[in-house]
Amino acid sequence: MRIRSTLLAIASIAAVPAFAQDVVLKVDAGKPGAKIDRHIFGQFAEHLGHGIYEGIWVGKDSKIPNTRGVRNDVVAALRDLKVPNIRWPGGCFADEYHWRNGIGPKDQRRAMVNTNWGGVMEPNEFGTHEFFDFIEQVGADAYISVNVGSGTVQEAADWLEYMTAVHPTALAKERIANGRKEAFQVPFVGLGNENWGCGGAMSGDYYVDLMKVFARYTRNYDPSQKMKQIAVGPDGAKTEYTEAVMKAWSERVWSWNLDGLSLHNYTVNGWPPSVKATGFGEAEYAKFLQETLGMDQLIRTHSAIMDKYDPEKKVALVVDEWGSWLAPTEGSTPGFLVQQNSMRDAILAALNINIFARHAERVRMANIAQMVNVLQAMIFTDKEKMLLTPTYHVFHMYVPFQDATFVPVAFDKGSYKVGDIVLPRVDAIAAKDAQGMLWVAVTNVDATRPVEIGLDVPGFDAASATGQVLAAPRMDSVNTFDAARTVAPAPVKLDGTTLRLPPHSVAVVGLKPR
């Protein structure tokens, strides 16, 4: 059966030239693949800039509407994303975080200097109890990073006991005295953070020896909970940690195990980050997306090493830091990693999610950096105001792909050429959800030409269809507090024969079976 759809005109987009190319997406709905784990849509909240304070935590006495100090508007926006997990407290901040500084009455919290991010004071008002209150309001799972850099095994073990003990241990009683009777739910624990860098500049072999001890003693004290442990893995294309950790895992004894290996990789285009967040041209747009498409080969490289030691894919590749890292907004505080979020960032997010979905058998968790006010954020806040970014809208459009089953799609990607850079003109994935709905996500990477898409779905009888498209007047269009919907989804009209995508746009279409 051949199914096609037509986009409604979008008033905010200038008139586009006649469509020059027709691309047919052949979706093999009867040949399902791996599950696209909902945890690849994970988020990351670090004590960095205004990511926690002002972004999430405003305090119980704030005039900004809040529940026990946590912003209501941010919680509502994240609930709409169905955020599966949130990684906390870092990041490099986790390498110097000591959990006892952030528990107990406010006047007993121990302030510290945030040496990694701006050299500002960290009051530790937002600690373990506040974090769990926040994620429970959102409906997300906890992904806790323990301090392997400057911390000790005893400290990490005590923290897990404090959070998860169900028996009346001294630490459980202390947790109860601080206001929490029931054990906290801790489904994911990261055994360190970037120990090849800000986490201690350790060699792979040194980290492995240390990690084994943390893996043994950083345990969950609640027998009813299942907790997955994730080791520090590669820094981008470097393979030392992948080899060392996976070799050790393949030779492990009964006393320890791993469930995941982390990968950190940003789209940066050189260090220090200097790519403009706005005001860039087509050449800069193409070069930046060319780098982000390298995520596919990166995953293939590390997956090949993992396959050597783990052919059954028991250990997940966890891309728990990814996204765009751009030049900081002019006038912002150094070290706060403030950057605008444009239509280019939305395209970048869609391309990365598509790559993770294609590698769903191995990539079963990912965390974009970061959630609020930092790097490629979902949300910006300014005192009582809140703003949704283009990246937020992509994550919202992709919600139906959470835990859906990957479905193969065959199509001619075409080519988009800018100087000596050649990118695929079109990118697409498809999946089927538990209700039998078929979802197709299509990205027009081309910044200047619209594209006409046909959907060919043999054997799938569609009763109805629905969808949205995210587009913008320019590739560097952004949302601001004065113009919050410059980049916002618009509905797809489904009474025609084709799906027409404007330049630099993302669409998600759902087909309901008869």
C-alpha positions in Angstrom: 0.0 0.0 0.0 1.3 3.5 -0.8 0.6 6.2 1.8 1.4 9.8 1.3 0.7 13.0 3.2 0.8 16.8 2.6 2.0 19.5 5.0 -0.1 22.5 5.8 1.4 25.8 4.8 3.4 27.3 7.6 2.8 31.0 8.0 6.1 31.7 9.6 8.1 30.3 6.7 8.8 32.3 3.6 7.5 31.0 0.3 9.6 28.1 -1.0 10.5 27.2 -4.5 8.9 24.4 -6.4 9.8 20.9 -5.1 12.7 19.6 -7.1 13.0 16.0 -5.8 10.7 13.1 -4.8 12.0 10.6 -2.2 10.2 7.4 -1.5 10.5 5.9 2.0 9.8 2.2 1.8 8.9 1.1 5.3 9.0 -2.7 6.0 6.4 -2.7 8.7 6.3 -6.5 8.8 10.0 -6.8 9.6 10.5 -5.4 13.2 13.9 -4.9 14.7 15.2 -4.1 18.2 13.3 -2.2 20.8 14.2 1.5 20.8 14.7 1.8 24.6 13.0 4.8 26.1 16.1 5.5 28.1 17.9 6.9 25.0 15.8 10.0 25.6 17.4 10.6 29.0 18.4 14.0 30.4 21.3 15.4 32.3 21.2 17.9 35.2 24.6 19.0 36.6 25.5 21.6 39.2 26.6 24.0 36.5 25.6 27.6 35.8 21.8 27.9 36.2 21.1 24.3 35.4 20.1 23.5 39.0 19.7 26.8 40.8 17.1 29.0 39.0 16.6 26.3 36.4 15.1 23.6 38.7 15.4 24.8 42.3 14.1 28.2 43.4 13.6 27.4 47.0 10.4 26.9 49.0 10.1 30.7 49.8 10.3 31.8 46.1 7.5 33.8 44.5 8.0 31.6 41.4 5.3 28.8 41.6 7.0 25.7 43.1 6.4 22.5 44.9 8.8 22.2 47.9 11.3 24.5 46.1 11.1 22.8 42.6 9.8 24.9 39.8 6.3 23.8 38.7 6.6 25.0 35.1 9.8 23.1 34.5 8.4 19.9 36.0 5.2 20.2 33.8 7.3 20.7 30.7 9.5 17.7 31.5 6.5 15.5 32.3 5.2 16.2 28.8 8.5 14.8 27.4 8.0 11.6 29.5 11.6 12.0 30.6 12.8 8.4 31.3 15.9 9.1 33.4 17.9 12.1 34.7 21.7 11.9 35.3 22.9 13.7 38.4 24.9 15.4 40.0 27.4 15.5 37.1 29.5 15.6 35.0 32.8 16.9 36.3 30.9 18.2 39.4 30.3 14.6 40.4 34.1 14.0 40.6 34.2 16.4 43.5 30.8 15.9 45.0 30.5 14.6 48.6 26.9 13.7 49.3 26.9 14.4 53.0 27.4 18.1 52.2 23.9 18.1 50.7 21.7 16.4 53.4 20.1 17.6 56.6 18.7 21.0 57.6 19.6 23.9 55.4 21.7 25.6 58.0 23.8 22.4 58.3 24.6 22.1 54.6 28.3 22.6 53.8 28.9 25.1 51.0 31.8 24.5 48.6 33.4 26.2 45.6 32.4 24.8 42.3 35.9 24.6 40.9 34.9 23.1 37.6 32.2 25.6 36.6 32.8 29.2 37.2 34.5 29.1 40.6 31.2 30.1 42.2 29.8 29.1 45.5 27.8 25.9 45.6 25.4 26.0 48.6 24.4 22.4 48.4 20.8 23.4 49.0 19.8 20.9 46.2 21.0 17.5 47.5 19.9 13.9 47.5 16.4 14.5 49.0 15.7 17.5 46.7 16.9 15.6 43.6 14.6 12.6 44.3 11.7 14.9 45.0 12.3 16.5 41.7 12.5 13.3 39.6 9.5 11.9 41.4 7.5 15.0 40.4 8.8 14.6 36.8 8.2 10.8 36.8 11.8 10.0 35.8 14.3 7.4 37.0 17.4 8.3 38.9 20.8 7.9 37.3 23.3 8.7 40.1 27.0 9.3 39.3 29.2 8.3 42.3 32.4 10.1 43.0 35.3 7.9 41.8 37.6 10.9 41.2 38.1 12.5 44.7 35.8 10.2 46.6 36.2 6.8 48.3 34.6 3.4 47.9 33.3 3.7 51.5 31.7 7.1 50.7 29.9 5.7 47.6 28.8 2.5 49.5 27.4 4.7 52.3 25.5 6.9 49.9 23.9 3.8 48.3 23.0 2.5 51.7 21.6 5.9 52.8 19.4 6.0 49.7 18.3 2.3 49.4 18.4 0.6 52.7 15.1 -0.9 53.8 16.5 -2.4 57.1 16.9 -0.1 60.1 20.6 0.5 59.6 22.2 3.7 61.0 22.2 5.3 57.6 18.6 4.3 56.9 17.6 5.9 60.2 19.5 9.0 59.3 17.6 9.2 56.0 14.3 8.7 57.8 15.3 11.5 60.3 15.9 13.7 57.3 12.3 13.2 56.1 12.3 10.1 53.9 10.9 6.8 55.3 10.8 4.8 52.1 14.0 3.8 50.3 14.8 5.9 47.2 14.6 4.0 43.9 18.0 3.9 42.2 17.8 2.1 38.9 21.1 3.4 37.5 24.5 4.1 39.0 27.5 5.5 37.1 30.8 4.3 38.4 32.6 7.6 38.0 32.7 10.3 35.3 35.3 11.1 32.7 38.0 9.5 34.8 40.2 9.8 31.7 39.9 13.6 32.2 38.4 15.8 34.9 37.7 12.6 37.0 41.4 12.1 37.7 43.3 11.7 34.4 43.5 8.0 35.0 44.8 5.4 32.5 42.3 2.8 31.4 44.0 0.1 33.4 44.2 2.2 36.6 40.5 3.0 36.2 39.6 -0.6 35.7 41.3 -1.7 38.9 39.5 1.1 40.9 36.2 0.5 39.1 36.1 -3.2 40.1 36.2 -2.3 43.8 33.4 0.4 43.3 31.4 -2.1 41.3 31.6 -4.6 44.2 30.7 -2.4 47.1 28.5 0.3 45.5 25.4 -1.9 45.9 21.7 -1.5 46.2 20.4 -2.4 49.7 16.8 -2.9 48.7 16.3 -6.5 47.5 13.2 -5.5 45.5 15.2 -3.0 43.4 17.1 -3.9 40.2 20.1 -1.6 39.8 22.3 -1.3 36.7 25.9 -0.2 37.0 27.6 1.8 34.2 31.3 2.1 33.9 33.2 5.1 32.5 34.0 4.4 28.8 35.5 6.2 25.9 36.3 9.9 25.3 35.0 10.3 21.8 37.0 8.2 19.3 39.6 7.1 21.9 39.4 3.3 22.5 41.7 2.8 25.5 38.9 2.7 28.0 36.6 0.6 25.8 39.3 -2.1 25.5 40.3 -2.0 29.1 36.8 -2.1 30.6 35.4 -4.7 28.2 38.4 -7.0 28.5 38.1 -6.8 32.3 34.4 -7.5 32.1 34.9 -10.6 29.9 37.4 -12.0 32.5 35.3 -11.0 35.5 34.7 -13.3 38.5 31.4 -13.6 40.4 32.0 -10.6 42.7 31.3 -7.8 40.3 29.5 -7.1 37.0 28.6 -4.2 34.7 25.5 -3.4 32.7 26.7 -0.4 30.7 29.7 1.4 29.3 29.4 5.2 28.9 30.5 7.2 25.8 30.9 11.0 25.8 30.9 12.9 22.6 29.9 16.4 21.7 29.6 18.2 18.4 32.1 21.0 18.8 34.1 21.6 15.6 37.3 22.3 17.5 38.4 23.1 21.0 37.8 25.5 22.8 34.2 25.7 21.6 33.9 28.7 19.2 31.2 27.9 16.7 28.5 30.6 16.8 25.1 29.6 18.1 23.4 32.2 15.9 24.4 34.3 12.9 26.1 31.4 11.1 26.0 30.7 7.4 25.3 27.6 5.3 28.9 26.5 5.3 29.1 26.5 9.1 25.7 24.8 9.3 26.9 22.0 7.0 30.3 21.6 8.7 28.6 21.3 12.2 26.1 18.6 11.0 28.9 16.7 9.2 30.6 16.3 12.6 27.4 15.2 14.4 26.8 12.5 11.7 30.2 11.1 12.8 28.3 9.7 15.8 27.3 6.7 13.7 30.9 5.7 12.9 31.9 6.4 16.6 29.2 3.9 17.8 30.3 1.4 15.2 34.0 1.6 16.3 33.2 1.1 20.0 30.5 -1.5 19.3 33.0 -3.6 17.3 35.3 -3.7 20.4 32.4 -4.5 22.7 31.2 -7.2 20.3 34.7 -8.8 20.6 34.2 -9.3 24.3 30.4 -9.3 24.5 28.9 -10.8 21.4 25.5 -11.2 23.1 25.4 -7.5 23.8 24.8 -7.8 27.5 26.6 -4.6 28.2 24.8 -1.5 26.8 26.6 1.4 25.2 25.4 4.4 27.2 25.9 7.8 25.4 25.4 9.7 28.6 26.8 13.0 27.3 26.0 14.2 23.8 24.9 17.4 22.1 26.1 20.7 20.6 28.8 22.6 22.5 28.9 26.1 21.1 30.6 29.4 21.9 29.1 30.9 25.1 26.5 33.6 24.8 28.2 37.0 24.8 28.1 38.6 28.3 27.3 35.3 30.0 29.2 34.2 33.1 32.4 32.2 32.1 32.0 28.6 32.9 28.2 28.6 32.9 28.0 27.2 29.4 25.1 29.4 28.2 24.3 29.0 24.5 21.3 29.7 22.3 19.4 26.9 20.7 18.5 27.1 17.1 16.8 25.1 14.3 20.3 23.7 13.6 20.3 22.2 17.1 16.9 20.6 16.4 18.3 19.0 13.3 21.3 17.8 15.2 19.1 16.3 17.9 17.0 14.4 15.4 20.0 13.1 13.6 21.6 11.8 16.8 18.4 10.1 18.0 18.0 8.4 14.6 21.6 7.1 14.9 20.9 5.8 18.4 17.7 4.1 17.2 19.6 2.4 14.3 22.0 0.9 16.9 19.2 0.0 19.4 20.6 -3.4 20.0 23.7 -1.9 21.6 22.7 1.7 22.5 20.1 1.4 25.1 20.6 4.6 27.1 21.7 8.2 26.3 21.6 11.6 28.0 21.7 14.9 26.2 23.7 17.6 27.8 22.0 19.4 29.4 18.4 19.7 30.5 17.9 23.4 31.6 19.9 26.6 30.8 23.2 24.7 30.0 24.6 23.6 26.6 21.9 22.1 24.3 19.1 22.7 26.7 15.5 21.7 26.5 14.4 24.6 28.6 15.5 28.2 29.3 14.4 30.1 32.4 14.7 33.8 33.4 13.3 34.5 36.8 9.5 33.6 36.6 9.7 33.1 32.8 10.2 29.7 31.0 11.0 29.0 27.4 10.9 25.8 25.3 13.8 25.4 22.8 13.7 23.8 19.3 15.5 20.8 20.8 12.7 20.4 23.3 10.2 20.2 20.5 12.1 17.5 18.7 12.2 15.4 21.9 8.4 16.0 22.3 7.7 14.9 18.7 9.8 11.8 19.2 7.9 10.6 22.4 6.1 7.9 20.4 9.4 6.2 19.7 10.0 5.5 23.4 10.1 1.7 23.7 8.7 1.3 20.2 10.1 -1.4 17.9 12.5 -0.3 15.2 11.2 -0.9 11.7 13.6 -0.9 8.7 13.3 2.0 6.2 14.8 1.9 2.7 15.3 5.2 0.8 17.7 7.2 -1.4 19.1 9.7 1.0 20.1 12.0 -1.8 22.9 14.5 -1.3 23.2 18.0 0.0 26.4 19.7 -1.1 28.0 22.8 0.5 31.4 23.4 -0.9 33.4 20.2 -0.4 31.0 19.0 2.3 28.5 16.3 1.2 25.7 15.4 3.5 22.6 13.2 3.1 19.7 15.3 2.0 17.2 13.3 3.9 17.3 11.1 7.1 14.5 8.9 8.4 13.6 6.2 10.8 10.4 4.2 11.6 9.0 2.3 14.5 5.9 0.5 15.6 4.5 1.1 19.1 2.6 -1.3 21.4 -0.7 -0.2 20.0 0.3 -1.0 16.5 0.7 2.6 15.4 3.5 3.1 12.8 5.6 6.1 13.4 7.9 7.7 10.8 10.4 10.5 11.5 11.9 12.4 8.6 14.5 15.1 8.6 15.3 17.4 5.7 18.9 18.3 6.3 19.1 20.6 3.2 19.1 24.2 4.4 17.9 25.7 1.1 15.7 23.2 -0.7 12.3 21.7 0.3 11.8 18.0 -0.4 8.8 15.9 -1.4 8.5 12.6 0.4 6.4 9.5 -0.4 5.6 6.8 2.1 5.5 3.2 0.7 4.3 0.8 3.4 3.5 -2.6 1.8 0.9 -4.6 3.7 0.0 -1.8 6.2 -3.6 -0.7 5.9 -3.8 2.8 7.5 -7.1 4.0 8.8 -5.9 7.5 9.7 -2.7 9.5 10.1 -1.5 12.4 12.2 1.7 14.3 12.6 3.8 17.4 13.2 6.6 19.3 11.5 9.2 21.5 13.1 10.5 24.2 10.8 11.7 27.8 11.0 12.3 30.9 8.8 16.1 30.4 8.9 18.5 27.7 9.9 19.7 29.9 12.8 16.2 30.8 14.0 15.8 30.7 17.8 13.1 31.1 20.4 13.3 34.0 22.8 11.3 35.2 25.7 9.9 37.9 23.4 9.2 35.5 20.5 8.7 32.0 22.1 7.2 30.3 19.1 9.5 31.3 16.2 10.5 27.6 16.1 7.5 25.5 17.1 5.7 22.4 15.7 2.8 22.8 13.3 0.3 20.1 12.3 0.6 17.9 9.2 -2.3 17.9 6.8 -2.9 14.3 5.7 -5.4 14.6 2.8 -3.0 14.8 -0.1 -0.6 12.4 -1.7 2.8 13.5 -0.4 4.7 14.8 2.6 6.4 18.1 1.7 9.2 19.2 4.1 10.5 22.8 4.1 14.2 23.3 4.2 16.0 22.4 7.5 13.0 20.7 9.1 11.9 17.7 11.1 8.6 15.8 10.8 7.0 12.9 12.7 4.0 11.1 11.2 1.9 8.4 12.9 -0.2 5.9 10.9 -3.0 4.1 12.7 -3.8 0.6 11.5 -7.3 -0.1 10.4 
